[in-house]
Amino acid sequence: MSLVAKIHRQFAHLVRELAKFGSVGAIAFVITVVIGNALHTGLGVGPLTSNGVATIVATTFSYLANRYWTFRHRDRTGLGREYILFFGLNGVGLVITELFIGFTHYVLKLDGPISYNASLVVGTGVATLFRFWSYKKWVFLPATAPQVDPASGLPEAPPADPADPAAEPAPEGPGAHRASGDRPAPSPRLGHPLDQTAEDYAEI
Protein backbone atom coordinates (compact mmCIF):
# COMPACT_ATOMS: atom_id res chain seq x y z
CA MET A 1 0.00 0.00 0.00
CA SER A 2 1.43 3.39 -0.98
CA LEU A 3 2.06 6.20 1.49
CA VAL A 4 -0.76 8.31 0.02
CA ALA A 5 -3.20 5.41 0.34
CA LYS A 6 -2.16 4.85 3.95
CA ILE A 7 -2.61 8.52 4.82
CA HIS A 8 -6.00 8.59 3.09
CA ARG A 9 -7.06 5.44 4.91
CA GLN A 10 -6.08 6.82 8.32
CA PHE A 11 -7.70 10.20 7.76
CA ALA A 12 -10.87 8.67 6.30
CA HIS A 13 -11.23 6.55 9.42
CA LEU A 14 -10.49 9.51 11.69
CA VAL A 15 -13.12 11.66 9.96
CA ARG A 16 -15.68 8.85 10.30
CA GLU A 17 -14.78 8.43 13.97
CA LEU A 18 -15.03 12.18 14.60
CA ALA A 19 -18.41 12.34 12.86
CA LYS A 20 -19.82 9.58 15.04
CA PHE A 21 -18.30 11.07 18.18
CA GLY A 22 -19.71 14.47 17.25
CA SER A 23 -23.18 13.02 16.73
CA VAL A 24 -23.11 11.34 20.12
CA GLY A 25 -21.77 14.51 21.69
CA ALA A 26 -24.52 16.59 20.10
CA ILE A 27 -27.23 14.35 21.54
CA ALA A 28 -25.50 14.30 24.94
CA PHE A 29 -25.26 18.09 24.81
CA VAL A 30 -29.02 18.37 24.15
CA ILE A 31 -29.63 16.10 27.14
CA THR A 32 -27.36 18.28 29.28
CA VAL A 33 -29.02 21.53 28.18
CA VAL A 34 -32.58 20.25 28.61
CA ILE A 35 -32.04 18.71 32.04
CA GLY A 36 -29.77 21.52 33.21
CA ASN A 37 -32.25 24.23 32.23
CA ALA A 38 -35.16 22.26 33.66
CA LEU A 39 -33.42 22.02 37.03
CA HIS A 40 -31.86 25.50 37.11
CA THR A 41 -34.54 27.65 35.45
CA GLY A 42 -37.61 25.54 36.10
CA LEU A 43 -36.97 24.20 39.59
CA GLY A 44 -34.56 26.82 40.90
CA VAL A 45 -31.69 24.43 41.56
CA GLY A 46 -28.20 25.97 41.65
CA PRO A 47 -26.30 26.22 38.35
CA LEU A 48 -23.46 23.89 39.34
CA THR A 49 -25.78 21.24 40.78
CA SER A 50 -28.06 21.45 37.73
CA ASN A 51 -25.18 20.98 35.33
CA GLY A 52 -23.71 18.18 37.45
CA VAL A 53 -26.92 16.12 37.45
CA ALA A 54 -27.47 16.75 33.74
CA THR A 55 -23.90 15.72 32.97
CA ILE A 56 -24.25 12.41 34.83
CA VAL A 57 -27.32 11.49 32.78
CA ALA A 58 -25.70 12.60 29.52
CA THR A 59 -22.47 10.77 30.36
CA THR A 60 -24.31 7.46 30.82
CA PHE A 61 -25.84 7.85 27.37
CA SER A 62 -22.53 8.94 25.90
CA TYR A 63 -20.65 5.91 27.20
CA LEU A 64 -23.14 3.41 25.79
CA ALA A 65 -23.30 5.16 22.41
CA ASN A 66 -19.53 5.51 22.09
CA ARG A 67 -18.78 1.97 23.24
CA TYR A 68 -21.26 0.24 20.96
CA TRP A 69 -21.20 2.62 17.99
CA THR A 70 -18.36 5.16 17.73
CA PHE A 71 -15.53 2.98 19.06
CA ARG A 72 -17.05 -0.48 18.54
CA HIS A 73 -14.08 -1.50 16.35
CA ARG A 74 -11.59 -0.79 19.14
CA ASP A 75 -10.33 -3.27 21.67
CA ARG A 76 -12.58 -4.17 24.60
CA THR A 77 -10.71 -4.27 27.88
CA GLY A 78 -13.57 -4.93 30.26
CA LEU A 79 -16.82 -3.09 30.91
CA GLY A 80 -15.87 -2.22 34.50
CA ARG A 81 -12.50 -0.75 33.56
CA GLU A 82 -13.91 1.27 30.68
CA TYR A 83 -16.90 2.49 32.70
CA ILE A 84 -14.74 3.73 35.59
CA LEU A 85 -12.21 5.42 33.32
CA PHE A 86 -14.94 6.90 31.14
CA PHE A 87 -16.68 8.49 34.11
CA GLY A 88 -13.38 9.58 35.61
CA LEU A 89 -12.37 11.40 32.43
CA ASN A 90 -15.86 12.82 32.11
CA GLY A 91 -15.39 14.11 35.64
CA VAL A 92 -12.38 16.06 34.39
CA GLY A 93 -14.47 17.31 31.48
CA LEU A 94 -17.21 18.29 33.91
CA VAL A 95 -14.72 20.29 35.97
CA ILE A 96 -13.64 22.12 32.81
CA THR A 97 -17.26 23.02 32.00
CA GLU A 98 -17.99 23.96 35.63
CA LEU A 99 -15.02 26.34 35.62
CA PHE A 100 -16.52 28.26 32.72
CA ILE A 101 -19.98 28.30 34.30
CA GLY A 102 -18.69 29.25 37.74
CA PHE A 103 -16.46 31.99 36.35
CA THR A 104 -19.38 33.49 34.44
CA HIS A 105 -21.86 33.22 37.32
CA TYR A 106 -19.74 34.04 40.38
CA VAL A 107 -16.89 36.16 39.01
CA LEU A 108 -18.52 38.05 36.15
CA LYS A 109 -21.86 38.19 38.05
CA LEU A 110 -23.80 37.19 34.93
CA ASP A 111 -26.65 35.03 36.20
CA GLY A 112 -29.18 35.20 33.35
CA PRO A 113 -30.18 32.23 31.20
CA ILE A 114 -28.26 33.59 28.19
CA SER A 115 -25.04 33.86 30.19
CA TYR A 116 -25.56 30.41 31.66
CA ASN A 117 -26.06 28.79 28.25
CA ALA A 118 -23.20 30.73 26.67
CA SER A 119 -20.77 29.56 29.34
CA LEU A 120 -22.20 26.05 29.01
CA VAL A 121 -21.56 26.01 25.24
CA VAL A 122 -17.98 27.27 25.53
CA GLY A 123 -17.15 25.01 28.46
CA THR A 124 -18.67 21.98 26.77
CA GLY A 125 -16.70 22.66 23.58
CA VAL A 126 -13.38 22.72 25.44
CA ALA A 127 -14.35 19.65 27.49
CA THR A 128 -15.38 17.75 24.33
CA LEU A 129 -11.93 18.15 22.80
CA PHE A 130 -10.39 16.80 25.98
CA ARG A 131 -12.83 13.88 26.08
CA PHE A 132 -12.20 12.79 22.49
CA TRP A 133 -8.45 12.77 23.03
CA SER A 134 -8.61 11.01 26.40
CA TYR A 135 -11.12 8.35 25.30
CA LYS A 136 -8.89 7.26 22.44
CA LYS A 137 -5.81 7.28 24.66
CA TRP A 138 -7.05 5.56 27.82
CA VAL A 139 -10.58 4.12 27.48
CA PHE A 140 -11.20 2.67 24.01
CA LEU A 141 -7.78 1.28 23.20
CA PRO A 142 -6.81 0.56 19.58
CA ALA A 143 -7.05 -3.01 18.41
CA THR A 144 -3.59 -4.54 18.06
CA ALA A 145 -4.09 -7.05 15.25
CA PRO A 146 -6.68 -6.16 12.59
CA GLN A 147 -6.80 -2.95 10.60
CA VAL A 148 -10.04 -1.02 10.37
CA ASP A 149 -11.98 -0.79 7.12
CA PRO A 150 -12.89 2.92 6.71
CA ALA A 151 -15.98 2.03 4.66
CA SER A 152 -17.63 -0.09 7.34
CA GLY A 153 -15.84 0.98 10.50
CA LEU A 154 -15.25 -2.69 11.36
CA PRO A 155 -11.94 -4.56 11.62
CA GLU A 156 -10.71 -6.52 8.66
CA ALA A 157 -9.79 -10.18 8.92
CA PRO A 158 -5.99 -10.52 9.07
CA PRO A 159 -4.38 -12.48 6.22
CA ALA A 160 -3.43 -16.06 7.00
CA ASP A 161 0.24 -16.62 7.75
CA PRO A 162 1.60 -19.67 5.87
CA ALA A 163 4.35 -20.08 8.48
CA ASP A 164 1.82 -20.27 11.30
CA PRO A 165 1.44 -23.92 12.36
CA ALA A 166 -2.08 -23.14 13.57
CA ALA A 167 -3.14 -21.93 10.14
CA GLU A 168 -5.51 -24.24 8.33
CA PRO A 169 -3.69 -26.13 5.55
CA ALA A 170 -4.75 -25.66 1.99
CA PRO A 171 -7.20 -28.30 0.80
CA GLU A 172 -5.69 -31.11 -1.19
CA GLY A 173 -7.52 -33.44 -3.52
CA PRO A 174 -8.75 -33.91 -7.07
CA GLY A 175 -10.97 -30.81 -7.16
CA ALA A 176 -8.94 -28.46 -4.94
CA HIS A 177 -7.60 -25.14 -6.27
CA ARG A 178 -4.22 -24.00 -5.02
CA ALA A 179 -3.79 -20.47 -3.62
CA SER A 180 -0.84 -19.82 -5.92
CA GLY A 181 -2.94 -20.39 -9.00
CA ASP A 182 -0.87 -23.39 -10.18
CA ARG A 183 -2.78 -26.26 -11.61
CA PRO A 184 -2.33 -29.62 -9.93
CA ALA A 185 -0.15 -32.11 -11.72
CA PRO A 186 -2.14 -34.31 -14.08
CA SER A 187 -2.90 -37.72 -12.69
CA PRO A 188 -0.98 -40.59 -14.38
CA ARG A 189 -2.88 -42.41 -17.11
CA LEU A 190 -3.91 -45.91 -16.44
CA GLY A 191 -2.24 -48.54 -18.59
CA HIS A 192 -4.32 -49.76 -21.51
CA PRO A 193 -3.42 -51.86 -24.58
CA LEU A 194 -4.79 -49.23 -26.98
CA ASP A 195 -2.53 -46.57 -25.45
CA GLN A 196 0.55 -48.66 -26.09
CA THR A 197 -0.55 -49.28 -29.69
CA ALA A 198 -1.07 -45.57 -30.32
CA GLU A 199 2.41 -44.85 -29.05
CA ASP A 200 3.88 -47.47 -31.38
CA TYR A 201 2.15 -45.86 -34.39
CA ALA A 202 3.45 -42.45 -33.27
CA GLU A 203 7.04 -43.73 -33.36
CA ILE A 204 6.54 -44.91 -36.97
C-alpha positions in Angstrom: 0.0 0.0 0.0 1.4 3.4 -1.0 2.1 6.2 1.5 -0.8 8.3 0.0 -3.2 5.4 0.3 -2.2 4.8 4.0 -2.6 8.5 4.8 -6.0 8.6 3.1 -7.1 5.4 4.9 -6.1 6.8 8.3 -7.7 10.2 7.8 -10.9 8.7 6.3 -11.2 6.6 9.4 -10.5 9.5 11.7 -13.1 11.7 10.0 -15.7 8.9 10.3 -14.8 8.4 14.0 -15.0 12.2 14.6 -18.4 12.3 12.9 -19.8 9.6 15.0 -18.3 11.1 18.2 -19.7 14.5 17.3 -23.2 13.0 16.7 -23.1 11.3 20.1 -21.8 14.5 21.7 -24.5 16.6 20.1 -27.2 14.4 21.5 -25.5 14.3 24.9 -25.3 18.1 24.8 -29.0 18.4 24.2 -29.6 16.1 27.1 -27.4 18.3 29.3 -29.0 21.5 28.2 -32.6 20.3 28.6 -32.0 18.7 32.0 -29.8 21.5 33.2 -32.2 24.2 32.2 -35.2 22.3 33.7 -33.4 22.0 37.0 -31.9 25.5 37.1 -34.5 27.6 35.5 -37.6 25.5 36.1 -37.0 24.2 39.6 -34.6 26.8 40.9 -31.7 24.4 41.6 -28.2 26.0 41.7 -26.3 26.2 38.4 -23.5 23.9 39.3 -25.8 21.2 40.8 -28.1 21.4 37.7 -25.2 21.0 35.3 -23.7 18.2 37.4 -26.9 16.1 37.4 -27.5 16.7 33.7 -23.9 15.7 33.0 -24.2 12.4 34.8 -27.3 11.5 32.8 -25.7 12.6 29.5 -22.5 10.8 30.4 -24.3 7.5 30.8 -25.8 7.8 27.4 -22.5 8.9 25.9 -20.6 5.9 27.2 -23.1 3.4 25.8 -23.3 5.2 22.4 -19.5 5.5 22.1 -18.8 2.0 23.2 -21.3 0.2 21.0 -21.2 2.6 18.0 -18.4 5.2 17.7 -15.5 3.0 19.1 -17.1 -0.5 18.5 -14.1 -1.5 16.3 -11.6 -0.8 19.1 -10.3 -3.3 21.7 -12.6 -4.2 24.6 -10.7 -4.3 27.9 -13.6 -4.9 30.3 -16.8 -3.1 30.9 -15.9 -2.2 34.5 -12.5 -0.8 33.6 -13.9 1.3 30.7 -16.9 2.5 32.7 -14.7 3.7 35.6 -12.2 5.4 33.3 -14.9 6.9 31.1 -16.7 8.5 34.1 -13.4 9.6 35.6 -12.4 11.4 32.4 -15.9 12.8 32.1 -15.4 14.1 35.6 -12.4 16.1 34.4 -14.5 17.3 31.5 -17.2 18.3 33.9 -14.7 20.3 36.0 -13.6 22.1 32.8 -17.3 23.0 32.0 -18.0 24.0 35.6 -15.0 26.3 35.6 -16.5 28.3 32.7 -20.0 28.3 34.3 -18.7 29.2 37.7 -16.5 32.0 36.4 -19.4 33.5 34.4 -21.9 33.2 37.3 -19.7 34.0 40.4 -16.9 36.2 39.0 -18.5 38.0 36.2 -21.9 38.2 38.1 -23.8 37.2 34.9 -26.6 35.0 36.2 -29.2 35.2 33.3 -30.2 32.2 31.2 -28.3 33.6 28.2 -25.0 33.9 30.2 -25.6 30.4 31.7 -26.1 28.8 28.2 -23.2 30.7 26.7 -20.8 29.6 29.3 -22.2 26.1 29.0 -21.6 26.0 25.2 -18.0 27.3 25.5 -17.2 25.0 28.5 -18.7 22.0 26.8 -16.7 22.7 23.6 -13.4 22.7 25.4 -14.4 19.7 27.5 -15.4 17.8 24.3 -11.9 18.1 22.8 -10.4 16.8 26.0 -12.8 13.9 26.1 -12.2 12.8 22.5 -8.4 12.8 23.0 -8.6 11.0 26.4 -11.1 8.4 25.3 -8.9 7.3 22.4 -5.8 7.3 24.7 -7.1 5.6 27.8 -10.6 4.1 27.5 -11.2 2.7 24.0 -7.8 1.3 23.2 -6.8 0.6 19.6 -7.0 -3.0 18.4 -3.6 -4.5 18.1 -4.1 -7.0 15.3 -6.7 -6.2 12.6 -6.8 -2.9 10.6 -10.0 -1.0 10.4 -12.0 -0.8 7.1 -12.9 2.9 6.7 -16.0 2.0 4.7 -17.6 -0.1 7.3 -15.8 1.0 10.5 -15.2 -2.7 11.4 -11.9 -4.6 11.6 -10.7 -6.5 8.7 -9.8 -10.2 8.9 -6.0 -10.5 9.1 -4.4 -12.5 6.2 -3.4 -16.1 7.0 0.2 -16.6 7.7 1.6 -19.7 5.9 4.3 -20.1 8.5 1.8 -20.3 11.3 1.4 -23.9 12.4 -2.1 -23.1 13.6 -3.1 -21.9 10.1 -5.5 -24.2 8.3 -3.7 -26.1 5.6 -4.7 -25.7 2.0 -7.2 -28.3 0.8 -5.7 -31.1 -1.2 -7.5 -33.4 -3.5 -8.7 -33.9 -7.1 -11.0 -30.8 -7.2 -8.9 -28.5 -4.9 -7.6 -25.1 -6.3 -4.2 -24.0 -5.0 -3.8 -20.5 -3.6 -0.8 -19.8 -5.9 -2.9 -20.4 -9.0 -0.9 -23.4 -10.2 -2.8 -26.3 -11.6 -2.3 -29.6 -9.9 -0.2 -32.1 -11.7 -2.1 -34.3 -14.1 -2.9 -37.7 -12.7 -1.0 -40.6 -14.4 -2.9 -42.4 -17.1 -3.9 -45.9 -16.4 -2.2 -48.5 -18.6 -4.3 -49.8 -21.5 -3.4 -51.9 -24.6 -4.8 -49.2 -27.0 -2.5 -46.6 -25.5 0.6 -48.7 -26.1 -0.6 -49.3 -29.7 -1.1 -45.6 -30.3 2.4 -44.8 -29.1 3.9 -47.5 -31.4 2.2 -45.9 -34.4 3.5 -42.4 -33.3 7.0 -43.7 -33.4 6.5 -44.9 -37.0 
